[in-house]
C-alpha cells in the first residue's frame, strides 16, 4: 500500500522493474519463484492504484488485491524459499509450506464466501473482510512467510526475514493509525534485497562452472 494512486503506480512499476531484472539474471530454475517475488509485489502495488482510482468499494481490483496479499503470498513465499533452499533446510521448510497451504486455503475460503471492501482513509486504504479464526490465520500466515525466510539456511534471506519482521511491524503501525501507508517503500527495500540475493546466486553459479 502507498499513500496515493500515483505513489502506488510509480512504486509498483519500479518494483516490477526490479523483478524483471531479478528474473533476467536467474541461472537456476529453483531460484525463479523467489526471484519473481518483486514482480508480484509490483503488480500488487499497481492493482492498488486501481483501487485508489475507483474510490475503494468492492470491485474486482479490491478482490485482486486481497487475493494477492493473503492466500497467494501465504503459499508463494514459503514455496519460493523451499525451492531455493539448501538440502539441509528443506524438511523444516516443507512443514512451513504445508502450514502456508492450509492457511491459504482458509483465507481463500473466507474471501470467496464473504464481502471484501476497500475504504479510502486519507493517505491510506483500509480493507475489510470477514475471516474465520482470525488470530490463528494471522499466526499461520506470519510463521509460513516470515518463518520460511528466517529458517531458509541462506544468510541474505535471513536478513530479508528480519527486515520483513521489523519493517512490516512499523508499516502496520503507521497504517493502523491511518497516518500514511508506507508499504510501497518497504516493498521496494525488500525487492532490492532480493535483487542482491539473485546477484549473489549468479556469482556462485558462475564460480562453480
Secondary structure, DSSP 4 states (H G I P E B T S, - for coil): --SSHHHHHHHHHHHHHHHHHHHHH--SGGGHHHHTHHHHHHHHHHHHHHHHHTTSBSSHHHHHHHHIIIIIHHHHHHHHHHHHS-GGGHHHHHHHHHHHHHHHHHHHHHHHHS-EEEEEETTEEEEEE--TTHHHHHHHHHHHHHHHHHTSS-HHHHHHHHHHHHHHHHHHHHHHTTS---HHHHHHHHHHHHHHHHHHHHHHHHHT-
